[in-house]
């Protein structure tokens, strides 16, 4: 856990309080119907919960495919000549 100085903790608490004041003022400045609609959307979003993580990819798979024309070259295959020299 990160330790913060008393000054930094007080600063964060003041920021949180100021944010709450700004939010309350914003809610008071918008029409009631708009505020209720926004509140319903927020509650629906919170009810959905977090987005599921993406499926696991096969080992060695690049997360993003290369751009067209930038594909990696296939590995070079050594060809044996005649006679096995």
C-alpha positions in Angstrom: 0.0 0.0 0.0 1.3 3.5 -0.8 1.8 5.9 2.0 0.9 9.5 1.4 1.9 12.5 3.5 -0.7 14.2 5.7 -0.6 17.2 3.3 -1.3 15.0 0.3 -4.2 13.2 2.2 -5.7 16.6 3.1 -5.3 17.8 -0.5 -7.1 14.7 -1.8 -9.9 15.1 0.7 -10.3 18.8 -0.3 -10.4 17.8 -4.0 -13.1 15.1 -3.3 -15.2 17.6 -1.4 -14.9 20.2 -4.2 -15.8 17.6 -6.8 -19.0 16.8 -4.8 -19.8 20.5 -4.6 -19.4 20.9 -8.4 -21.5 17.8 -9.0 -24.3 19.1 -6.7 -24.3 22.4 -8.5 -24.4 20.7 -11.9 -27.4 18.6 -10.8 -29.1 21.7 -9.6 -28.6 23.5 -12.9 -30.1 20.9 -15.2 -33.9 20.3 -15.6 -35.4 17.7 -13.3 -36.4 15.3 -16.1 -32.9 15.4 -17.6 -31.4 14.7 -14.1 -33.8 11.8 -13.6 -33.0 10.3 -17.0 -29.3 10.7 -16.3 -29.6 9.0 -12.9 -31.5 6.1 -14.5 -28.7 5.6 -17.1 -26.1 5.7 -14.3 -28.0 3.1 -12.3 -28.4 0.9 -15.3 -24.7 1.2 -16.1 -23.7 0.3 -12.6 -26.1 -2.7 -12.6 -24.5 -4.1 -15.7 -21.1 -4.3 -13.9 -17.7 -4.3 -15.4 -17.0 -5.4 -19.0 -15.9 -9.1 -19.2 -12.2 -9.5 -20.1 -11.3 -10.4 -23.6 -10.8 -14.1 -24.4 -7.3 -15.5 -23.9 -5.2 -15.6 -27.1 -3.0 -18.5 -28.1 0.6 -18.2 -26.9 2.8 -16.2 -29.2 -0.1 -14.5 -30.9 0.5 -10.8 -31.5 -2.3 -8.7 -29.9 -2.7 -6.6 -33.1 -2.4 -8.1 -36.6 0.3 -6.5 -38.8 -0.7 -3.8 -41.2 -1.2 -5.0 -44.8 2.2 -5.3 -46.5 4.0 -5.5 -43.2 3.5 -9.2 -42.5 6.6 -11.0 -41.2 8.6 -13.0 -43.7 8.3 -16.8 -43.5 11.3 -18.6 -42.0 14.0 -19.4 -44.5 14.2 -23.1 -45.4 17.6 -24.4 -46.3 17.5 -26.5 -49.5 20.0 -29.3 -49.9 21.8 -29.5 -53.2 22.5 -32.8 -55.1 25.2 -35.0 -53.8 24.8 -34.1 -50.1 28.1 -32.1 -50.0 
